[in-house]
């Protein structure tokens, strides 16, 4: 995940207030890594979690409004999808164009 997270910290169109969604973080490590790289507005989404930083939900059918996230990170999650096209379409709807 470092290879996905670190580049976000140098993108000019992202800043500390950018809304970041992490799909399938398993635990807080990815969330804390993003915080360590200067991001403050982070939501994790996974099927199960014990953490207050990670919401319970399905990546194929989230309850988030469209166009709400500035960046979406999903490492090692596509292989768990039984419908990758639906997953990709859902992520497209959630991110700004």
Biopython code that builds the backbone (N, CA, C, O; Angstrom):
import numpy as np
from Bio.PDB.StructureBuilder import StructureBuilder

atoms = [
    (1, "UNK", "N", (0.814, -1.202, 0.000)),
    (1, "UNK", "CA", (0.000, 0.000, 0.000)),
    (1, "UNK", "C", (0.857, 1.266, 0.000)),
    (1, "UNK", "O", (0.411, 2.309, -0.479)),
    (2, "UNK", "N", (2.064, 1.192, 0.523)),
    (2, "UNK", "CA", (2.938, 2.368, 0.484)),
    (2, "UNK", "C", (3.117, 2.884, -0.938)),
    (2, "UNK", "O", (3.188, 4.092, -1.162)),
    (3, "UNK", "N", (3.190, 1.968, -1.892)),
    (3, "UNK", "CA", (3.380, 2.360, -3.290)),
    (3, "UNK", "C", (2.151, 3.046, -3.864)),
    (3, "UNK", "O", (2.245, 3.709, -4.897)),
    (4, "UNK", "N", (1.007, 2.902, -3.220)),
    (4, "UNK", "CA", (-0.201, 3.612, -3.623)),
    (4, "UNK", "C", (-0.395, 4.898, -2.833)),
    (4, "UNK", "O", (-0.887, 5.892, -3.366)),
    (5, "UNK", "N", (-0.007, 4.875, -1.560)),
    (5, "UNK", "CA", (-0.254, 6.011, -0.672)),
    (5, "UNK", "C", (0.758, 7.136, -0.853)),
    (5, "UNK", "O", (0.358, 8.295, -0.964)),
    (6, "UNK", "N", (2.039, 6.838, -0.885)),
    (6, "UNK", "CA", (3.075, 7.870, -0.953)),
    (6, "UNK", "C", (2.898, 8.817, -2.140)),
    (6, "UNK", "O", (3.040, 10.028, -1.967)),
    (7, "UNK", "N", (2.592, 8.308, -3.349)),
    (7, "UNK", "CA", (2.411, 9.244, -4.472)),
    (7, "UNK", "C", (1.277, 10.248, -4.278)),
    (7, "UNK", "O", (1.326, 11.345, -4.835)),
    (8, "UNK", "N", (0.253, 9.889, -3.495)),
    (8, "UNK", "CA", (-0.844, 10.840, -3.256)),
    (8, "UNK", "C", (-0.364, 12.103, -2.569)),
    (8, "UNK", "O", (-0.902, 13.185, -2.802)),
    (9, "UNK", "N", (0.652, 11.969, -1.716)),
    (9, "UNK", "CA", (1.111, 13.120, -0.930)),
    (9, "UNK", "C", (1.807, 14.184, -1.779)),
    (9, "UNK", "O", (2.021, 15.301, -1.309)),
    (10, "UNK", "N", (2.160, 13.854, -3.016)),
    (10, "UNK", "CA", (2.834, 14.844, -3.859)),
    (10, "UNK", "C", (1.978, 15.317, -5.034)),
    (10, "UNK", "O", (2.432, 16.123, -5.847)),
    (11, "UNK", "N", (0.759, 14.828, -5.125)),
    (11, "UNK", "CA", (-0.127, 15.294, -6.187)),
    (11, "UNK", "C", (-0.622, 16.700, -5.867)),
    (11, "UNK", "O", (-1.102, 16.958, -4.763)),
    (12, "UNK", "N", (-0.507, 17.597, -6.825)),
    (12, "UNK", "CA", (-0.859, 19.002, -6.600)),
    (12, "UNK", "C", (-2.342, 19.223, -6.344)),
    (12, "UNK", "O", (-2.712, 20.181, -5.666)),
    (13, "UNK", "N", (-3.199, 18.356, -6.873)),
    (13, "UNK", "CA", (-4.641, 18.576, -6.687)),
    (13, "UNK", "C", (-5.172, 17.957, -5.399)),
    (13, "UNK", "O", (-6.371, 18.035, -5.135)),
    (14, "UNK", "N", (-4.303, 17.342, -4.588)),
    (14, "UNK", "CA", (-4.710, 16.805, -3.290)),
    (14, "UNK", "C", (-4.010, 17.578, -2.183)),
    (14, "UNK", "O", (-2.870, 18.013, -2.341)),
    (15, "UNK", "N", (-4.705, 17.746, -1.059)),
    (15, "UNK", "CA", (-4.117, 18.430, 0.088)),
    (15, "UNK", "C", (-4.622, 17.764, 1.373)),
    (15, "UNK", "O", (-5.299, 16.738, 1.315)),
    (16, "UNK", "N", (-4.300, 18.336, 2.508)),
    (16, "UNK", "CA", (-4.639, 17.722, 3.795)),
    (16, "UNK", "C", (-6.147, 17.552, 3.990)),
    (16, "UNK", "O", (-6.571, 16.691, 4.761)),
    (17, "UNK", "N", (-6.958, 18.355, 3.308)),
    (17, "UNK", "CA", (-8.406, 18.271, 3.453)),
    (17, "UNK", "C", (-9.087, 17.418, 2.379)),
    (17, "UNK", "O", (-10.310, 17.278, 2.384)),
    (18, "UNK", "N", (-8.310, 16.853, 1.470)),
    (18, "UNK", "CA", (-8.886, 16.004, 0.426)),
    (18, "UNK", "C", (-9.571, 14.793, 1.044)),
    (18, "UNK", "O", (-9.104, 14.232, 2.035)),
    (19, "UNK", "N", (-10.669, 14.409, 0.448)),
    (19, "UNK", "CA", (-11.432, 13.264, 0.946)),
    (19, "UNK", "C", (-10.907, 11.980, 0.301)),
    (19, "UNK", "O", (-10.978, 11.806, -0.915)),
    (20, "UNK", "N", (-10.384, 11.094, 1.134)),
    (20, "UNK", "CA", (-9.754, 9.857, 0.670)),
    (20, "UNK", "C", (-10.578, 8.658, 1.158)),
    (20, "UNK", "O", (-10.937, 8.581, 2.333)),
    (21, "UNK", "N", (-10.869, 7.736, 0.254)),
    (21, "UNK", "CA", (-11.531, 6.484, 0.604)),
    (21, "UNK", "C", (-10.535, 5.350, 0.418)),
    (21, "UNK", "O", (-9.890, 5.240, -0.625)),
    (22, "UNK", "N", (-10.417, 4.507, 1.439)),
    (22, "UNK", "CA", (-9.559, 3.324, 1.361)),
    (22, "UNK", "C", (-10.469, 2.103, 1.361)),
    (22, "UNK", "O", (-11.181, 1.850, 2.333)),
    (23, "UNK", "N", (-10.443, 1.352, 0.272)),
    (23, "UNK", "CA", (-11.266, 0.148, 0.157)),
    (23, "UNK", "C", (-10.469, -1.047, 0.665)),
    (23, "UNK", "O", (-9.352, -1.292, 0.210)),
    (24, "UNK", "N", (-11.038, -1.785, 1.602)),
    (24, "UNK", "CA", (-10.424, -3.006, 2.111)),
    (24, "UNK", "C", (-9.159, -2.821, 2.924)),
    (24, "UNK", "O", (-8.182, -3.531, 2.690)),
    (25, "UNK", "N", (-9.138, -1.881, 3.885)),
    (25, "UNK", "CA", (-7.902, -1.654, 4.636)),
    (25, "UNK", "C", (-7.571, -2.729, 5.675)),
    (25, "UNK", "O", (-6.446, -2.747, 6.175)),
    (26, "UNK", "N", (-8.486, -3.609, 6.013)),
    (26, "UNK", "CA", (-8.266, -4.674, 6.997)),
    (26, "UNK", "C", (-8.029, -4.131, 8.407)),
    (26, "UNK", "O", (-8.678, -4.592, 9.346)),
    (27, "UNK", "N", (-7.154, -3.203, 8.581)),
    (27, "UNK", "CA", (-6.868, -2.600, 9.887)),
    (27, "UNK", "C", (-6.495, -1.132, 9.676)),
    (27, "UNK", "O", (-6.594, -0.620, 8.561)),
    (28, "UNK", "N", (-6.071, -0.463, 10.735)),
    (28, "UNK", "CA", (-5.810, 0.976, 10.640)),
    (28, "UNK", "C", (-4.481, 1.338, 9.993)),
    (28, "UNK", "O", (-4.213, 2.524, 9.799)),
    (29, "UNK", "N", (-3.647, 0.382, 9.654)),
    (29, "UNK", "CA", (-2.312, 0.688, 9.128)),
    (29, "UNK", "C", (-2.366, 1.637, 7.929)),
    (29, "UNK", "O", (-1.616, 2.612, 7.880)),
    (30, "UNK", "N", (-3.245, 1.363, 6.966)),
    (30, "UNK", "CA", (-3.346, 2.227, 5.791)),
    (30, "UNK", "C", (-3.877, 3.612, 6.159)),
    (30, "UNK", "O", (-3.442, 4.620, 5.601)),
    (31, "UNK", "N", (-4.810, 3.654, 7.093)),
    (31, "UNK", "CA", (-5.377, 4.927, 7.544)),
    (31, "UNK", "C", (-4.274, 5.772, 8.209)),
    (31, "UNK", "O", (-4.116, 6.952, 7.894)),
    (32, "UNK", "N", (-3.532, 5.170, 9.112)),
    (32, "UNK", "CA", (-2.454, 5.886, 9.798)),
    (32, "UNK", "C", (-1.336, 6.282, 8.838)),
    (32, "UNK", "O", (-0.711, 7.328, 9.012)),
    (33, "UNK", "N", (-1.084, 5.463, 7.840)),
    (33, "UNK", "CA", (-0.089, 5.790, 6.824)),
    (33, "UNK", "C", (-0.514, 7.053, 6.069)),
    (33, "UNK", "O", (0.308, 7.936, 5.823)),
    (34, "UNK", "N", (-1.778, 7.138, 5.706)),
    (34, "UNK", "CA", (-2.287, 8.345, 5.044)),
    (34, "UNK", "C", (-2.190, 9.559, 5.959)),
    (34, "UNK", "O", (-1.821, 10.645, 5.514)),
    (35, "UNK", "N", (-2.522, 9.378, 7.239)),
    (35, "UNK", "CA", (-2.400, 10.481, 8.196)),
    (35, "UNK", "C", (-0.943, 10.944, 8.289)),
    (35, "UNK", "O", (-0.665, 12.142, 8.340)),
    (36, "UNK", "N", (-0.029, 9.990, 8.312)),
    (36, "UNK", "CA", (1.393, 10.315, 8.365)),
    (36, "UNK", "C", (1.887, 11.042, 7.134)),
    (36, "UNK", "O", (2.920, 11.711, 7.173)),
    (37, "UNK", "N", (1.150, 10.913, 6.034)),
    (37, "UNK", "CA", (1.494, 11.618, 4.802)),
    (37, "UNK", "C", (0.700, 12.915, 4.639)),
    (37, "UNK", "O", (0.690, 13.514, 3.564)),
    (38, "UNK", "N", (0.037, 13.342, 5.713)),
    (38, "UNK", "CA", (-0.589, 14.657, 5.728)),
    (38, "UNK", "C", (-2.067, 14.724, 5.437)),
    (38, "UNK", "O", (-2.611, 15.824, 5.343)),
    (39, "UNK", "N", (-2.743, 13.604, 5.290)),
    (39, "UNK", "CA", (-4.181, 13.623, 4.999)),
    (39, "UNK", "C", (-4.990, 13.495, 6.285)),
    (39, "UNK", "O", (-4.635, 12.731, 7.182)),
    (40, "UNK", "N", (-6.081, 14.251, 6.362)),
    (40, "UNK", "CA", (-6.898, 14.283, 7.581)),
    (40, "UNK", "C", (-8.307, 13.742, 7.396)),
    (40, "UNK", "O", (-8.961, 13.381, 8.375)),
    (41, "UNK", "N", (-8.783, 13.680, 6.171)),
    (41, "UNK", "CA", (-10.176, 13.345, 5.886)),
    (41, "UNK", "C", (-10.235, 11.978, 5.198)),
    (41, "UNK", "O", (-10.382, 11.894, 3.979)),
    (42, "UNK", "N", (-10.118, 10.916, 5.987)),
    (42, "UNK", "CA", (-9.968, 9.559, 5.451)),
    (42, "UNK", "C", (-11.085, 8.664, 5.973)),
    (42, "UNK", "O", (-11.437, 8.706, 7.152)),
    (43, "UNK", "N", (-11.631, 7.861, 5.081)),
    (43, "UNK", "CA", (-12.617, 6.854, 5.453)),
    (43, "UNK", "C", (-12.149, 5.508, 4.915)),
    (43, "UNK", "O", (-11.774, 5.392, 3.749)),
    (44, "UNK", "N", (-12.173, 4.503, 5.767)),
    (44, "UNK", "CA", (-11.909, 3.141, 5.330)),
    (44, "UNK", "C", (-13.232, 2.418, 5.158)),
    (44, "UNK", "O", (-14.198, 2.714, 5.862)),
    (45, "UNK", "N", (-13.288, 1.474, 4.232)),
    (45, "UNK", "CA", (-14.492, 0.688, 3.992)),
    (45, "UNK", "C", (-14.092, -0.774, 3.832)),
    (45, "UNK", "O", (-13.264, -1.107, 2.984)),
    (46, "UNK", "N", (-14.678, -1.642, 4.646)),
    (46, "UNK", "CA", (-14.372, -3.063, 4.576)),
    (46, "UNK", "C", (-15.595, -3.855, 5.035)),
    (46, "UNK", "O", (-16.499, -3.312, 5.669)),
    (47, "UNK", "N", (-15.607, -5.139, 4.705)),
    (47, "UNK", "CA", (-16.737, -5.991, 5.080)),
    (47, "UNK", "C", (-16.813, -6.238, 6.579)),
    (47, "UNK", "O", (-17.904, -6.381, 7.132)),
    (48, "UNK", "N", (-15.659, -6.289, 7.240)),
    (48, "UNK", "CA", (-15.613, -6.462, 8.687)),
    (48, "UNK", "C", (-14.560, -5.520, 9.255)),
    (48, "UNK", "O", (-13.582, -5.188, 8.586)),
    (49, "UNK", "N", (-14.769, -5.098, 10.489)),
    (49, "UNK", "CA", (-13.783, -4.239, 11.134)),
    (49, "UNK", "C", (-14.116, -4.076, 12.614)),
    (49, "UNK", "O", (-15.276, -4.145, 13.018)),
    (50, "UNK", "N", (-13.095, -3.862, 13.395)),
    (50, "UNK", "CA", (-13.225, -3.542, 14.813)),
    (50, "UNK", "C", (-12.934, -2.062, 15.056)),
    (50, "UNK", "O", (-13.079, -1.568, 16.174)),
    (51, "UNK", "N", (-12.525, -1.363, 14.004)),
    (51, "UNK", "CA", (-11.974, -0.017, 14.137)),
    (51, "UNK", "C", (-13.001, 1.085, 13.885)),
    (51, "UNK", "O", (-13.834, 0.959, 12.988)),
    (52, "UNK", "N", (-12.950, 2.154, 14.661)),
    (52, "UNK", "CA", (-13.820, 3.301, 14.387)),
    (52, "UNK", "C", (-13.403, 4.069, 13.129)),
    (52, "UNK", "O", (-14.164, 4.902, 12.636)),
    (53, "UNK", "N", (-12.200, 3.799, 12.606)),
    (53, "UNK", "CA", (-11.723, 4.457, 11.389)),
    (53, "UNK", "C", (-12.235, 3.776, 10.119)),
    (53, "UNK", "O", (-12.104, 4.317, 9.021)),
    (54, "UNK", "N", (-12.821, 2.584, 10.278)),
    (54, "UNK", "CA", (-13.229, 1.803, 9.120)),
    (54, "UNK", "C", (-14.722, 1.502, 9.197)),
    (54, "UNK", "O", (-15.190, 0.864, 10.140)),
    (55, "UNK", "N", (-15.460, 1.968, 8.196)),
    (55, "UNK", "CA", (-16.895, 1.706, 8.130)),
    (55, "UNK", "C", (-17.136, 0.330, 7.532)),
    (55, "UNK", "O", (-16.380, -0.139, 6.682)),
    (56, "UNK", "N", (-18.204, -0.303, 7.992)),
    (56, "UNK", "CA", (-18.604, -1.597, 7.459)),
    (56, "UNK", "C", (-19.436, -1.353, 6.204)),
    (56, "UNK", "O", (-20.373, -0.555, 6.216)),
    (57, "UNK", "N", (-19.085, -2.049, 5.118)),
    (57, "UNK", "CA", (-19.848, -1.888, 3.891)),
    (57, "UNK", "C", (-19.295, -2.731, 2.766)),
    (57, "UNK", "O", (-18.226, -3.332, 2.878)),
    (58, "UNK", "N", (-20.042, -2.763, 1.684)),
    (58, "UNK", "CA", (-19.705, -3.547, 0.504)),
    (58, "UNK", "C", (-19.166, -2.618, -0.587)),
    (58, "UNK", "O", (-19.808, -1.629, -0.941)),
    (59, "UNK", "N", (-18.004, -2.938, -1.108)),
    (59, "UNK", "CA", (-17.378, -2.092, -2.124)),
    (59, "UNK", "C", (-18.176, -2.072, -3.433)),
    (59, "UNK", "O", (-17.975, -1.187, -4.265)),
    (60, "UNK", "N", (-19.063, -3.023, -3.617)),
    (60, "UNK", "CA", (-19.877, -3.071, -4.833)),
    (60, "UNK", "C", (-21.110, -2.177, -4.735)),
    (60, "UNK", "O", (-21.702, -1.810, -5.751)),
    (61, "UNK", "N", (-21.491, -1.831, -3.517)),
    (61, "UNK", "CA", (-22.712, -1.064, -3.306)),
    (61, "UNK", "C", (-22.553, -0.227, -2.041)),
    (61, "UNK", "O", (-23.070, -0.581, -0.981)),
    (62, "UNK", "N", (-21.846, 0.867, -2.160)),
    (62, "UNK", "CA", (-21.604, 1.715, -0.988)),
    (62, "UNK", "C", (-22.810, 2.613, -0.736)),
    (62, "UNK", "O", (-23.680, 2.759, -1.595)),
    (63, "UNK", "N", (-22.849, 3.202, 0.432)),
    (63, "UNK", "CA", (-23.921, 4.138, 0.767)),
    (63, "UNK", "C", (-23.456, 5.585, 0.667)),
    (63, "UNK", "O", (-24.121, 6.486, 1.179)),
    (64, "UNK", "N", (-22.331, 5.814, 0.019)),
    (64, "UNK", "CA", (-21.804, 7.166, -0.117)),
    (64, "UNK", "C", (-22.479, 7.886, -1.280)),
    (64, "UNK", "O", (-22.917, 7.261, -2.245)),
    (65, "UNK", "N", (-22.555, 9.202, -1.171)),
    (65, "UNK", "CA", (-23.083, 10.016, -2.261)),
    (65, "UNK", "C", (-22.101, 9.996, -3.423)),
    (65, "UNK", "O", (-20.908, 9.762, -3.229)),
    (66, "UNK", "N", (-22.600, 10.241, -4.632)),
    (66, "UNK", "CA", (-21.734, 10.322, -5.805)),
    (66, "UNK", "C", (-20.823, 11.541, -5.708)),
    (66, "UNK", "O", (-21.161, 12.532, -5.060)),
    (67, "UNK", "N", (-19.675, 11.457, -6.355)),
    (67, "UNK", "CA", (-18.713, 12.566, -6.462)),
    (67, "UNK", "C", (-18.267, 13.096, -5.105)),
    (67, "UNK", "O", (-18.102, 14.305, -4.943)),
    (68, "UNK", "N", (-18.071, 12.224, -4.137)),
    (68, "UNK", "CA", (-17.723, 12.684, -2.787)),
    (68, "UNK", "C", (-16.228, 12.586, -2.473)),
    (68, "UNK", "O", (-15.749, 13.308, -1.598)),
    (69, "UNK", "N", (-15.484, 11.724, -3.152)),
    (69, "UNK", "CA", (-14.083, 11.498, -2.802)),
    (69, "UNK", "C", (-13.135, 12.100, -3.836)),
    (69, "UNK", "O", (-13.398, 12.075, -5.038)),
    (70, "UNK", "N", (-12.022, 12.642, -3.334)),
    (70, "UNK", "CA", (-10.986, 13.185, -4.205)),
    (70, "UNK", "C", (-10.040, 12.087, -4.683)),
    (70, "UNK", "O", (-9.442, 12.200, -5.753)),
    (71, "UNK", "N", (-9.907, 11.033, -3.895)),
    (71, "UNK", "CA", (-9.061, 9.893, -4.270)),
    (71, "UNK", "C", (-9.597, 8.636, -3.607)),
    (71, "UNK", "O", (-10.100, 8.673, -2.484)),
    (72, "UNK", "N", (-9.483, 7.530, -4.318)),
    (72, "UNK", "CA", (-9.884, 6.226, -3.799)),
    (72, "UNK", "C", (-8.708, 5.279, -3.951)),
    (72, "UNK", "O", (-8.135, 5.148, -5.033)),
    (73, "UNK", "N", (-8.357, 4.621, -2.859)),
    (73, "UNK", "CA", (-7.258, 3.667, -2.868)),
    (73, "UNK", "C", (-7.838, 2.278, -2.642)),
    (73, "UNK", "O", (-8.580, 2.045, -1.687)),
    (74, "UNK", "N", (-7.492, 1.376, -3.523)),
    (74, "UNK", "CA", (-7.940, -0.011, -3.349)),
    (74, "UNK", "C", (-6.807, -0.938, -3.792)),
    (74, "UNK", "O", (-6.641, -1.224, -4.978)),
    (75, "UNK", "N", (-6.050, -1.387, -2.830)),
    (75, "UNK", "CA", (-4.962, -2.301, -3.119)),
    (75, "UNK", "C", (-5.361, -3.711, -2.726)),
    (75, "UNK", "O", (-5.858, -3.938, -1.622)),
    (76, "UNK", "N", (-5.148, -4.645, -3.614)),
    (76, "UNK", "CA", (-5.438, -6.066, -3.341)),
    (76, "UNK", "C", (-6.910, -6.329, -3.059)),
    (76, "UNK", "O", (-7.228, -7.272, -2.333)),
    (77, "UNK", "N", (-7.809, -5.536, -3.601)),
    (77, "UNK", "CA", (-9.235, -5.765, -3.366)),
    (77, "UNK", "C", (-9.959, -6.279, -4.602)),
    (77, "UNK", "O", (-10.944, -7.007, -4.477)),
    (78, "UNK", "N", (-9.502, -5.924, -5.764)),
    (78, "UNK", "CA", (-10.182, -6.332, -6.990)),
    (78, "UNK", "C", (-10.258, -7.853, -7.108)),
    (78, "UNK", "O", (-11.242, -8.386, -7.622)),
    (79, "UNK", "N", (-9.245, -8.541, -6.644)),
    (79, "UNK", "CA", (-9.240, -10.008, -6.737)),
    (79, "UNK", "C", (-10.315, -10.647, -5.851)),
    (79, "UNK", "O", (-10.669, -11.807, -6.058)),
    (80, "UNK", "N", (-10.833, -9.913, -4.877)),
    (80, "UNK", "CA", (-11.902, -10.427, -4.011)),
    (80, "UNK", "C", (-13.293, -10.159, -4.567)),
    (80, "UNK", "O", (-14.290, -10.620, -4.012)),
    (81, "UNK", "N", (-13.355, -9.422, -5.655)),
    (81, "UNK", "CA", (-14.651, -9.060, -6.234)),
    (81, "UNK", "C", (-15.205, -10.189, -7.095)),
    (81, "UNK", "O", (-14.488, -10.795, -7.892)),
    (82, "UNK", "N", (-16.494, -10.459, -6.920)),
    (82, "UNK", "CA", (-17.154, -11.414, -7.803)),
    (82, "UNK", "C", (-17.789, -10.702, -8.996)),
    (82, "UNK", "O", (-18.358, -11.336, -9.885)),
    (83, "UNK", "N", (-17.680, -9.359, -8.998)),
    (83, "UNK", "CA", (-18.209, -8.564, -10.102)),
    (83, "UNK", "C", (-17.326, -7.320, -10.277)),
    (83, "UNK", "O", (-17.720, -6.227, -9.871)),
    (84, "UNK", "N", (-16.140, -7.476, -10.875)),
    (84, "UNK", "CA", (-15.196, -6.363, -10.992)),
    (84, "UNK", "C", (-15.740, -5.161, -11.760)),
    (84, "UNK", "O", (-15.365, -4.025, -11.468)),
    (85, "UNK", "N", (-16.597, -5.388, -12.714)),
    (85, "UNK", "CA", (-17.157, -4.264, -13.479)),
    (85, "UNK", "C", (-18.066, -3.423, -12.590)),
    (85, "UNK", "O", (-18.018, -2.194, -12.644)),
    (86, "UNK", "N", (-18.887, -4.067, -11.779)),
    (86, "UNK", "CA", (-19.743, -3.324, -10.845)),
    (86, "UNK", "C", (-18.900, -2.547, -9.842)),
    (86, "UNK", "O", (-19.211, -1.401, -9.519)),
    (87, "UNK", "N", (-17.835, -3.169, -9.351)),
    (87, "UNK", "CA", (-16.920, -2.503, -8.422)),
    (87, "UNK", "C", (-16.296, -1.264, -9.069)),
    (87, "UNK", "O", (-16.265, -0.194, -8.461)),
    (88, "UNK", "N", (-15.804, -1.407, -10.293)),
    (88, "UNK", "CA", (-15.194, -0.272, -10.998)),
    (88, "UNK", "C", (-16.209, 0.841, -11.240)),
    (88, "UNK", "O", (-15.891, 2.021, -11.087)),
    (89, "UNK", "N", (-17.415, 0.469, -11.613)),
    (89, "UNK", "CA", (-18.458, 1.480, -11.828)),
    (89, "UNK", "C", (-18.792, 2.220, -10.534)),
    (89, "UNK", "O", (-18.991, 3.435, -10.548)),
    (90, "UNK", "N", (-18.853, 1.496, -9.418)),
    (90, "UNK", "CA", (-19.140, 2.118, -8.121)),
    (90, "UNK", "C", (-18.040, 3.117, -7.755)),
    (90, "UNK", "O", (-18.337, 4.214, -7.283)),
    (91, "UNK", "N", (-16.786, 2.753, -7.967)),
    (91, "UNK", "CA", (-15.676, 3.645, -7.639)),
    (91, "UNK", "C", (-15.680, 4.882, -8.540)),
    (91, "UNK", "O", (-15.328, 5.977, -8.099)),
    (92, "UNK", "N", (-16.074, 4.706, -9.787)),
    (92, "UNK", "CA", (-16.164, 5.836, -10.715)),
    (92, "UNK", "C", (-17.216, 6.829, -10.260)),
    (92, "UNK", "O", (-17.006, 8.038, -10.355)),
    (93, "UNK", "N", (-18.343, 6.338, -9.767)),
    (93, "UNK", "CA", (-19.410, 7.214, -9.300)),
    (93, "UNK", "C", (-18.998, 8.002, -8.058)),
    (93, "UNK", "O", (-19.427, 9.142, -7.876)),
    (94, "UNK", "N", (-18.167, 7.400, -7.202)),
    (94, "UNK", "CA", (-17.808, 8.033, -5.938)),
    (94, "UNK", "C", (-16.742, 9.117, -6.075)),
    (94, "UNK", "O", (-16.635, 9.989, -5.213)),
    (95, "UNK", "N", (-15.966, 9.072, -7.128)),
    (95, "UNK", "CA", (-14.854, 10.021, -7.263)),
    (95, "UNK", "C", (-15.223, 11.182, -8.165)),
    (95, "UNK", "O", (-16.072, 11.072, -9.049)),
    (96, "UNK", "N", (-14.554, 12.300, -7.911)),
    (96, "UNK", "CA", (-14.752, 13.484, -8.746)),
    (96, "UNK", "C", (-14.205, 13.229, -10.131)),
    (96, "UNK", "O", (-13.205, 12.529, -10.290)),
    (97, "UNK", "N", (-14.847, 13.786, -11.125)),
    (97, "UNK", "CA", (-14.348, 13.639, -12.492)),
    (97, "UNK", "C", (-13.352, 14.712, -12.826)),
    (97, "UNK", "O", (-12.827, 14.743, -13.939)),
]
sb = StructureBuilder()
sb.init_structure("model")
sb.init_model(0)
sb.init_chain("A")
sb.init_seg("    ")
for serial, (resi, resn, name, xyz) in enumerate(atoms, 1):
    if name == "N":
        sb.init_residue(resn, " ", resi, " ")
    sb.init_atom(name, np.array(xyz, "f"), 0.0, 1.0, " ", f" {name:<3s}", serial, name[0])
structure = sb.get_structure()
